[in-house]
Amino acid sequence: MHLILPITRNITSIFSLLWVLTNLTFWVLILIPISILRWLIPIPFVSRFCFVVVDFVYRMAVRTNSFWMRDVIGIEFLVDGEPNPYASPIVICNHQSWFDIPVVQDLVTRNGPIIKFLIKRELVWVPVIGWICLALNFPRLYRGKDKSLRAADYSRIQGATQDHGAEPGALLVFPEGTRFTANKQRLQASPYERLLVPKSGGMKIIKTSADPATHVMDITIDYGSEPVNIWRCLHGQPKKIAIKIRYYALADIDDMQAWLNERWQEKSIFLDDSH
């Protein structure tokens, strides 16, 4: 019995991975020609048509993955808060695993807008995932310390923010900049429970560039006390994921770093209390 259970879980994770990759590959084969058409014929009618197709494809891909996540491997979301009262929010979230992406997509896109991400440039070289990022024109960042690279990143964030709202959609930002690990937490001397220190640079640019009526959707994901491992998530461990959602008016935020520090302190308390 002790041997059979790990084998069964690994087989489930393999099937889950194949399901996700097959689903994404199928839809990206539709996305690529639509994206090329939109680039070749940049006129309003064609752009609107392409957006309708992209929106449909994106939603179908998310729903297919969510069906597997919720109904096949049996993960339950315990959500505190209301998803999707705003059409085009800025979404911020703590970042612990690649599994954060389908979780946030399910929460936001199931009955709300599709999501674009700020991604590392290296991600475009990842098969399937990278193709999707290119097809959907996700803003690609260098994430370097060099001043010229940082200036290029800020320019891309500004451009993405100014375009935000022209078409319905959410923009997802992970203020921690990278996935959480205990080692990274020690190196940063982070004061937060299972969180890295949030960085305000990107959010400051968004604050100055976005429509003042924009709202921030603040999501906290708690996978439980065990270390987060995407392989475990793919076979349904943990079975329950606690999620807290709160909203804030972007126009009401004065000091972005202080505001993020307050949100991360609240996240730390939520992560601690949920155990």
C-alpha positions, 0 to 999 in steps of 0.5 A: 500500500505504501508503494502503490500510493506514490505510484498512483500519485505520480501517474496522476501527475503525468496525466495532468501534465499531458492534459495541460500541455495538450490543451495549451498546444491545441489552442495555441495553434489557433492563437498563432495565425490570429496573432499574425493576422492582427499584426499584418492587418492593423485596422480596427475591424480586424483587431476587434475580430482577432480580440473576440477570437483570442478572448474565446480561445483563452477562456476555453483553455482556462475552462478546460484546465479548470475542469481537470483541476476542480472536477478530475483531480478534485481540488477545492477552492475555499475563497474569502472574497468576491471575484470579478466585480471590476472589468479590467483590474490590476491583479497582484498575488503572492507567488509560490509555484507555477500552479499559481497561474491556473489558480489565478486564471480560474479565479479571474477569468472563469466569470471575468476578464482574461489576464495578461502577465508581466513575464521574464523574457527567458520564458518565451523559450519554454515550449508551448508556454513561451508560444502562448506568451508571444501569441498573446503579446505578454510584456516581456521583462529583462528583470536585470540590475543594469540601469539600461535593462531596468529602463527598458522594463519600465518602458514595457510596463508603462506601455502595457499599462497605457494599453490596459483597458483599451480592451477588457482584460486584467494585468497580473503582477507578482510584486515579489518578482520570483517564486518563494523559497525558504532559502530566498526568504532567508537571503532577503531576511524577509519579515513575512510568513512564507513571503518574499519582500514585495517590490514596488517599482513596477506598481509605481509605474502602473500607478502613474500610467493607469486609468485613475478608476482602475482597481487592484485585485489583491489575491492571497493563495495558501496551499497549506503547511506543506512546501508547495510543489507543482508535481504534488498539485498536479495529483491534487495535493493539497485537496483544499486551497485557501484564497483571500480576495480584496479590492483597492482603488488605485487612486487611493494609494499614495505611497506604493511601497508602504501600501504593498508592505501593509498588504504583505503583512496582512497576507502573512497573518492570513497564511499563519491564521489559516493553519 
